[in-house]
Amino acid sequence: ISGYSLVVQARDSGTPPLSSSVTVNVDISDVNDNSPVFTPANYTAVIQENKPVGTSILQLVVTDKDSFHNGPPFTFTILTGNEEEEFTLDPHGVLRSAVIFKHMVSTEYVLCVQAKDSGKPQQVSHTYVQVRVIEESIHKPTAIPLEIFIVTMEDDFPGGVIGKIHATDQDVYDVLTYTLKSEQKSLFKVNSHDGKIIALGGLDNGKYVLNVSVSDGRFQVPIDVVVHVEQLLQEMLQNTVTIRFENVSPEDFVGLHMHGFRRTLRNAVLSQKQDSLHIISIQPVAGSGQLDMLFAVQMHSGGFYKPAYLIQKLTNARRHLENVIRISAILEKNCSGLDCQEQHCEQSLSIDSHSLMTYSTARISFVCPRFYRNVRCMC
């Protein structure tokens, strides 16, 4: 407890008794009676041979139960095991290489490290760090090509995480880093540690081929990443049809079914090869395992097919569509829960272009806006 706040009252013996109160604050001064604590108590690390001087090997983590002025900053010192000065330890507790290690020269080093706090008198503690020198990488990283589809309203893309590169390496201790060619960084970024791809706001319609590579420190491998951006027209929303699927997650639909279903759907509803099928959004149905897919079909002339026409086409081709994935319902108007006379209802669809949903797998990622369906009874 760092302090107490007491209210003290003085009361006299008169009639009537009179009193007065005062607040007394008692601060408890900290004494430096706790040593720094290493977490974990001892460390094990590895470094590959032939890594350049200054390579980070380990980050020491130290805490102190004393108050701030009796704790950090800590002073780190290598007491033993560094007689040939193969290692350096910076003020932040990062252990780095001071030489280029060779596996044939030595395979293991044991360092005794001291941490000293800033109190008076200073308290110290020790830890042991075992560093193993392993052979350099012999395997190149392998990465899976990634295709990303982004659907957004006209000139209204807010940006965000749009996918993740999946890469592996057979060398157990390799640490992979990801880089993006510098001239593309005005539109996209790649997290160097985990391979997440971030798109900045305001992407234009079109196709982008990203120059991404993954490195294990020795080998660098290019990765094929293609981003397709499609901007929706407001007219599309007035001519949409929803297909509801049974027992499928968005990620499974994107990774396993979307390409095949898109191809089958094109054959079912397109009157001419020049017509365009637009998948606007996919969205889980709340409280169920169902999934809604919203789409529209644009004629070669520029207009859109009416929902009633598309539903007729879908109904006729439903058996073929279900060879790809099980369909629960084909919806144009959804009057569920409304007691409309003769089931007359009007549906309106709204898109929240700033609430993006990203469904990502190892090979394909689909980014689309959240949609809301509103229905009301007609007079």
N, C-alpha and C positions, 0 to 999 in steps of 0.2 A: 504494500500500500504506500503510495507516494506522498500522501498527505491526509490531514484531517481538518475538518472545519467544525469548530465548537461554538455553541452559543452559551455564554456565561451570564447569569443574572445575579445582581446584587439586590437584596431586599432588606429594608430597615425594620426596626421594631416599633415604629410609631403606630398611631391609630388615626386614620387607616394606614396600613403599611404601604410604602411607596417603593418602587423598584425601577431598575434600569438594566438594559441588556447590552452586551457587546459581543461581537464575533471575533473569535480567536482562531487564526489559521496556523496550523502546525505543519510545516514541511519536513519530510523525512529525507535527509541527505543520503545519497547513495555512497556506499563504500565499495571500492573495487575488490570484492571478495569472490568473484566468479571468473574462472579461467575461460578463454575462448574454447568453443566446442567445434570439432571437425565433424562434418556429416558427408559420408559415413566416417566411421572411426579410422579406417585405413582404406587405401585406394589401390586399384589395379587399372593399368592403362596399356595401350599398345601403340606403337608407331611403326609404319612401314619403312624399310630401308630406302635410301636414296631420296627421301623427302627433303625439300630445301630447308636451309637454316631458318629458324623462326617459326617452324610449323607448330601449331597449338596441339599439345598433347592432352592436357587435363585442366579443368577449372576446379580449384579448391573452393569448398563452401564452408564458411565459418560463421558462427553466431555467438552472441554473448548475452547473458541474462542481466548484466548490469545496465545502468542507464546509458544513454547515448554517449555522453562524454567519457565514460569509462570503457566503452566498447570499441567500435571502429573509429578511424581506419586502423587496420591491422598491419603489422610488419611481418613479412614472410622471409624466412631464411632457410636455405638448405644446409643442414648441419653436417651430414655425412652422406657418402655415396656419390658425391659430385667432385671428387678430387681431380679428375681430368677436365672438369668444366664442360661436360657434355650438355648441361641443362642450364636454363635461366628461369627465374621466377619473378614475374613482374609485380608491382604493388597491388594489383587486383587479384592476385592468387592464380594467375594463369601460368602453367608450366609449359615451356617451349623448348624446342631443340636448339642447341648452340653449335652442333656439328651435323654432318651428314652421316647417319648411322649405316653400318654394314652388318648384315645378319651373320656373316662369317667371322666377324671380329668379336662380337658379343651378342648374346641373345637376351640378356636380362640385366636390369639395374634395379637396386633397391635404395631408395632415398629416404633419409629421415628429415622431415620438414618441421620447422618451428613456426608457430603463430604467436605474436605478442600484441596485446591490446594497447589502448591509449591511456589507460588509467595510471594513477600514482598511488602506491607503487604498481608497476606493470605486472600483469599475470601472463603466463605463457602456457602453451600446450603443444603436444607433438603428435605427428601422424607419420605413418610409413607409406610410401608410394612405390609400388612395384611396376616397373615399365618393361614390357617385353618388346623386343625388336623382331618384326616378322618380315618375311619376304615381300617384295613389291608386287603390285598387281600383275597377274598373268592373264586375266580374263577381261575382255571389253564389257562395258555395260550393255544391256539389251533393253530396248524401249519399244512400247506398243504404239503404232501410229494412232493419232487421235483426230476425230472429225467432230466439229462443234457446230450445232445449228442454233442460231439466235433469232427469236421472233420478237419484234418490238413495234410499238406504234410509231407513226411517222416522226422522225427526228426527235424521239423522246426516250432514248436509251440512257438509263441512269448510270450504267457501269456496275461492275461487281465481279465476283468469282464465276467463271463460266466453264471450268473443267479442271482436270488434274492429270498430269502426265504420270503414267505408271512405268517405272523402270526398275530393273533388278541387276544384281551383279553376283557372280559366283564366288568372288573373293569376299570372305565373310566380313572382314573388317573395313572394306572400302566404304567411304562416305561419298555419296553422289551429290553433285551440285548441278544446277540447271541455269543456262544462260540464254538470253534472247539477243539477237542482232540489234545493235544500238539504234539504227535508224527506224526500227519498228516500235521503240519504246514510247513514242508519242501517242500510240493507240492501245498498246498492250503492255503488260508486265508479267514476268514469271518469277514466282518466289524461288529463290536460289536453293532453298533447303528442302522444300516438299514438292516442288513441281506444279503448284497451283497456278493456273493462268487467270489473270485479272484483265478485264477489258475496261478501258476508261470510257467516260460518257461521250455520247454524241456520235456513235458509229454510223456510217452511211451504209446504205444498201449495197450488197455485193459480196465478193469472195476474197478472203485474205489468206495468204499462205505464210505461216510464221516460220522464221528461221531459228529454230530452237535446237539446242544441243545439251547432252548430258555428259558429265565427266567424272571419272573416279580419281582424278589427280594425275593419271598417266595417260589414259585413253580418253578420247573425246568422240562421241557418236552423235550424228545428226538425228533428229526426230521429225517425222512428217506430222505437222499440225495444220489443219485446214479449218478455217472459220467461215461459215456461211451466215450472212446477215440478211434477214427478210423483214422489210418494213410493211406493216399492215395498213390497209386503206380503211377508212371509216365505213365505206360501203360494204366491206366484207362482213361486218358485224351484223348487218341487217339480213344477211343471206346465209347464216350458218346453220349447220346441222350437227347434233351431238350424237356420237356413238358411245354407248356405255358398255364397258367390258366387265366381265365377271372374274373375281379372284385373281387380280394381277396388280403388282406394285408398279409405280411409275418407272422405277429403274429397270425392272424386268421388261416392261413394254418397250422402253427405249433401246435396251441392249439386245433383246432377243426377238422382238416382234415388229418394231416400227418399219424397218426397211421392207420386210416381206408384206406387211399389211398395206403399206403405202402403194406398193406395186399392184397388189390385188385390188385395192380400192380404185386406183386409176383405171384399171380395166373395167371395173364395174360401173363407174359413174361418168367417165369422160366420153363425150359424144365425138370429139375430134382429137387427134393426137396433139394439136396445137393448144388445146385447153390446158389450164394450169390448176393443179390441186394444191391448196394451201392448208397445212395443218397449223392452226392458230394457237392452240394451247392444249395441254393435257393436265388433268387435275384430279386428285383423289376425291371420292365422294365421302363426305364426313360421316363417321360412324359405321363404315362398311368397308369391305375389301374391294369395292368397285372403283372403276376409273373412267372418267369422262374424257373423250377426245373431241375437240371442237375443230370443224373444218369448213371450208367453203371452196367452190370451184369457179374459176374465172374463165369466161369464154375467150376465144382467140380474138374476138372483136373488141373486148375490153369490159363488157358487162359481166354480171354474175348470174349463175343459174339459181332459180328460186328454190327454197327449201323443199316445197311440195314435190317438185320434179326430182330432186336428189333422193328424197325419201322413197319415192316409187322405185327408182333405180336400185337403191340399197335393199329394199324389200325383196325385189326379184333376185338379187345376187347374194342374199344373206347366207345361203348354204355354202357358197364358195368362200365367202369371207370367213365363215366359222371354221374352215379348214386351217386357217392361220391361228385364230384366237377366238375364244368363246365370247359371244356378244350377249349382253343382258337385255339391252333395249336400244332402239333407234328413236331419238327424241328430236322433235322440232319445237313443239309446245309442251310445256310441263305444267299441268294444272294440278299436280298432286297436292292434296290438302285443301284445295279451293272448291267450294260448293257453287260452282257456276251453273247457271241455267243453260241446259243443252251443252254443257262443257265448252262454252265460248270463253276463251281467255286470250289475253294479249301478253306476249313475252318480250321483255327488253333485256338486252345484254350489255353489260358494261365491263370495260377492261381497265385494270389498274396497272398501268405501264411502269409504275415505280415499285411494284411489289413483284419482283421476279422470282420464279421458281427454277432451280437448276437441278436437273436429273442427270447424274454423271455415272458412267461406267468406264471401264478401262479403255474401250475403243471409241465410244460415242458419247456425246453430251448434248442435251437438249435444254435450252434456256427459253422460257416463255413467260408471258405476263399472267397474273392471276385474273380470273374472270368471275363475274357475279351474274346470276340469272334471276331476274325479277319477273313475276307474273301477277296479273290482276284480272278480275272478272270484267267482261265487256257487258254494257247494257244491251 
